[in-house]
């Protein structure tokens, strides 16, 4: 069976910092302080937690990663908008087989800065998740098990979601 995963985030930064980030190598797995806590407190809380991220590809730049994502099989939004890096990355996969590609995207966004947030969820449509369907929440370089401000974090991503659906509609044409 086929499923789709979404990694989306909003990380405040200047346009100059965004341009620098696009050409900086994606950091290795050490950028995530607590990879074993990835699913803690979220929908996949009972799943094995990925302690070892050493197989996640690192070294390519975000610009290279975005350029090599297959437009026939993925939908990719990475932009500087409203004073922040906004990313909305939809990728099909087999359910539960999320590791390599999604880990690389999470590392890419974790390397963007210590502020902001990145959400990870499974959804075929690409719609923003509800709190009970979220798989993980990354704040800076740490996975967190809960967020009192989750509704505001999701709302901050609504413009990126709208742009994502505009891209998706164009892909269907």
PyMOL commands that set and color helices and strands:
alter all, ss='L'
color gray80, all
select helices_A, chain A and resi 15-22+29-31+35-37+62-68+99-110+150-156+158-172
alter helices_A, ss='H'
color red, helices_A
select strands_A, chain A and resi 2-12+74-81+84-94+117-122+134-139+142-143
alter strands_A, ss='S'
color yellow, strands_A
deselect
rebuild
show_as cartoon
